[in-house]
Amino acid sequence: MEPKTVAKVNEVNIQMVTNNKERLVPIKPICEAMGIEFEPQRRKLNEDDFLSSVTTSGVATGSDGKQYEMVCIPFEFVFGWLFTINPKNVKEEAREAVSRYRIECYRALYRHFSAQADFLNEKQVLVDKHIDRVEKIRAEFSSAKLRLAEEQKKLTEVRHLTLEDWEANNRQMKIDFEQDPAPDLTEE
């Protein structure tokens, strides 16, 4: 197994080891870096229905630089296991980092599980907005089609207008009637 540093916890390099193409992370160096007891964490892993099935052992370098057989979990599950660690149980200098990590995990979980609902809500708002716009444009289009038809009819009439039609129309007497009401002609 070839060690590779994947994180730093309280200035301690956390290594990942590869065993038959499986990426594993030993938990003891993480526990030591955070100032929590390893044994309760090992028990917690063994008691967890899922994590107990993926917990294995691997050879990793200890804080003293020597190689040791250590309890490991797959790299993909380290983040979930770290999320279960209570900040009250870690040493003082690690509490703030553990608390920030847990908050980020809560937010990541929220984003993951609410993304579908947020997407559907935002999509529906956009769909409704565009439906309104389409209906408005459709109504304007229908009205414009009627106005266009009327103007095309008038254009056709003007194009077909002959001199005789024009002269006949101009010979008619045009009387402009006032729009004001007629004066009262009754005498009192």
N, C-alpha and C positions, 0 to 999 in steps of 0.2 A: 504494500500500500504506500502510495506516495502522498505526503502531506502537502496541503496548500492552504494558505491563510485566506479565510473568507470574510472575517469580520474582526473587529477589535472591540472588546468589552472591558471598560475601565483600564485602558492601556495594555490589555493582555490580548495577544493574537489568538484568535480562535481558528483552529485548523480543520480542514475537511480532508478526509482520507478517502481514497477510491479503492473499493474492493470489488473485483469482478465487474467493473463499470458502474457500480452503485456508489453514489456519493454519500458518505456518512460523516456525521459530526459528533465527536465525543462530547458528552455533556459535563463531565467533571471539570474541565478547564473553565467552562462557562460558570459553573457553580462557584468555583474558587474566585473567579474574577468579580462576581457579584456579591461575594461574601455570604453565600447561603450554603447550608449543609448539603453535601452530595447525596448521602444515604436517603434522606426523605424524598429527594427528587427521583432517585432510582426506584424507590418503592412506588412513588406516584406513577411513574412510567409502567411499572409491572402491574399495577392495579387498573390501569386504563385499558378498557376493552380493545381499543384500536391500537394505541401506541405500544402496548405489550406485544402485539403481533408483528410490529416492524422494528422493535428494539433488537439490536444485535451487538456484537463486540467487534472491535477493530484495534489495530495497533496505532497509537498516536504518541506524539512527543509531549511529555509532561512539562510543567513549568520549570523543572530542573534540567531540561534538555535531554532527558533519557526517554527511551521508548517503553511504553506500557500498553498492556491490553486494557482497553477502556470500553465502557458502555457507550454505545453510539445509537443515534437515530438517523434516518435518512434526512438529507439536507432539506428536502421539501417540507418536512414536518417540524423542523427546528423552530420556525416562527410561531407556529401554533402552540408548541410547548412553552416557549418563552412568554407567550401571552398569558399563560396560566400562573405565572409567578407573581405573587403579591408583592408590591413595592415595600410593604411594611416588613417583609422578611429578608430584605437584602441590606447590605451594609450601607451606611449613611451616604457615602459618596456615589453610590449607584442608584439611589432612590429616584432622583429626578429623571435620569435617563430611562429607567424602567417605567416610570409613570408616563413619560412622553411616548415611549414605545407602545404602551397599552392604549393610549389615546389614539395614536396613529392606526393601530389595529382596529379599534372600534370604528374609526372613520373609514378605513378600507373595507371593513365588513359592510358598513352602511352603504357605501358607494356600490359595492358589488351586488348586494341584494336589492337595493332600491333603484339601480340603474334602469332596469326594465320598466318599472312604473314611471320613473321620471321621463324616460324616453317617450313612452306612450302618451303621457300627459302633454308634454311639449309638442309632440307630433299632432295630437288632436287639436290643440290650440292653433297650430299652423294650418291644419286642414280646414278648420272652421273659418279662419281668416280668409283663406283662399276661396272657399265656397262662397262666402259673402261677396268677395271681389268678382268672382265669375258670374254670380247672379246679377250683380249691379251692371257689369259690362254687357251681359246678355240682354238685360232690359234696355240699356242704352243702345245696343246694337239693333234691337227690334224697332225701337223708336226711330233710329237713324235710317233703317231700311224703309220705313214708311215715308219719312221725309224725302229720302232719295227717290222713291217711286213717284211721289208727288212732283218733285222738281224735274224728274226725267219726263213726266207727262207734259208739264208746262214747256219744257225745252222742245219736245216734239211738236207741240202746238205752235210754238214760235217759229220753228224751222219750216213748218208747213204753211205758215201765214203768207198769203199772197198780197200783191198790191191792191187787188180788188177788195179783199177782206179788210185791209187796213183803211182804204178809202171809205168803205161802207161803214166802218166803225167810227170814223172821224166825222161823218156827215150827221150822225145822230146827235140830237141836242142833249147836252149833259147839264143836269140841274143839280147843284150842290145844295142839299138840304141842311139846315142848321141842326146841330145836335142839341141846342138848348131847347128847353120846353117851349111850346107855343105860348104866346102871350094870352092873357085872359081878356077876351073881347066882350065879356058881358058887362053891362053897366049896372051900377048899383044905384 
